[in-house]
Amino acid sequence: MIKFLCTLSMLCLTTGVGLNQISEERFQTLMSTVQPAAGQKWTSVGWLTSLVEAQHRSVDTGKPIFIWAMDGHPIGCV
């Protein structure tokens, strides 16, 4: 649900329209364009958003933690 709301917010911010100005058909079109294509390798990775959970899993599996962090505008406009 959080992912859906974030996507909806980004769509509204980047398209310059409010929630009451977008049709259901247009929303579905935009939503389908931001969804990842099926079969992409990165979608099969068990991504975690909790560092604590990642630390526990790292200890249990003996694998390192990969952290992706960024600072700035989410679409690269700085």
Backbone torsions as a table, in degrees:
resi	resn	phi	psi	omega
1	MET	NA	-39.5	179.9
2	ILE	-64.6	-42.1	178.4
3	LYS	-59.9	-42.3	179.3
4	PHE	-61.6	-46.8	-178.4
5	LEU	-66.0	-38.4	177.2
6	CYS	-64.7	-42.8	178.4
7	THR	-62.9	-44.8	178.7
8	LEU	-60.8	-43.3	178.6
9	SER	-62.0	-45.1	179.9
10	MET	-63.2	-40.3	178.7
11	LEU	-62.0	-43.3	-179.2
12	CYS	-67.6	-38.8	-179.7
13	LEU	-70.1	-41.7	-175.4
14	THR	-80.4	-24.9	179.5
15	THR	-92.8	-12.0	177.2
16	GLY	75.0	20.8	178.5
17	VAL	-117.8	155.3	176.3
18	GLY	-90.8	171.7	-178.4
19	LEU	-61.9	-32.7	-177.9
20	ASN	-83.8	-0.7	-177.1
21	GLN	-109.2	5.1	-176.8
22	ILE	-117.7	133.4	-179.1
23	SER	-80.3	161.2	178.5
24	GLU	-61.3	-40.8	-179.9
25	GLU	-63.6	-44.8	178.9
26	ARG	-64.3	-40.6	178.4
27	PHE	-60.7	-46.6	-179.9
28	GLN	-62.8	-37.4	177.6
29	THR	-63.8	-47.8	178.9
30	LEU	-64.1	-41.2	-179.3
31	MET	-62.8	-39.0	-179.4
32	SER	-69.6	-26.9	179.8
33	THR	-75.8	-22.7	-179.6
34	VAL	-96.3	-4.2	177.8
35	GLN	-80.5	140.4	179.4
36	PRO	-67.3	146.6	177.6
37	ALA	-68.2	146.8	180.0
38	ALA	-64.8	144.2	175.1
39	GLY	86.6	3.0	177.3
40	GLN	-72.5	137.6	-174.2
41	LYS	-59.4	-40.0	-174.9
42	TRP	-66.6	-20.2	179.7
43	THR	-75.6	-15.4	-179.9
44	SER	-90.1	-5.4	178.5
45	VAL	-77.3	139.3	178.7
46	GLY	-81.1	72.0	-177.3
47	TRP	-64.4	140.1	177.8
48	LEU	-121.0	148.2	176.8
49	THR	-106.2	-4.7	179.1
50	SER	-106.3	119.2	178.9
51	LEU	-64.0	-37.3	179.4
52	VAL	-63.4	-46.0	178.3
53	GLU	-62.7	-39.2	177.8
54	ALA	-63.9	-38.7	177.7
55	GLN	-64.0	-43.1	178.1
56	HIS	-62.4	-44.6	-179.6
57	ARG	-66.0	-36.9	178.6
58	SER	-62.4	-42.8	177.9
59	VAL	-66.0	-43.2	-178.1
60	ASP	-65.6	-38.1	-174.7
61	THR	-98.9	-13.2	-178.4
62	GLY	72.9	23.0	-179.3
63	LYS	-110.3	153.2	179.6
64	PRO	-75.5	166.5	176.7
65	ILE	-99.3	131.6	174.2
66	PHE	-104.4	120.8	-179.3
67	ILE	-112.5	124.2	174.9
68	TRP	-105.8	115.9	-179.4
69	ALA	-132.7	145.7	177.2
70	MET	-142.4	159.0	178.6
71	ASP	-131.3	125.8	179.9
72	GLY	132.9	-166.4	-177.7
73	HIS	-69.3	137.1	-175.3
74	PRO	-63.0	-21.0	177.7
75	ILE	-111.4	18.5	172.9
76	GLY	83.2	9.9	179.1
77	CYS	-89.4	97.1	-179.2
78	VAL	-117.2	NA	NA
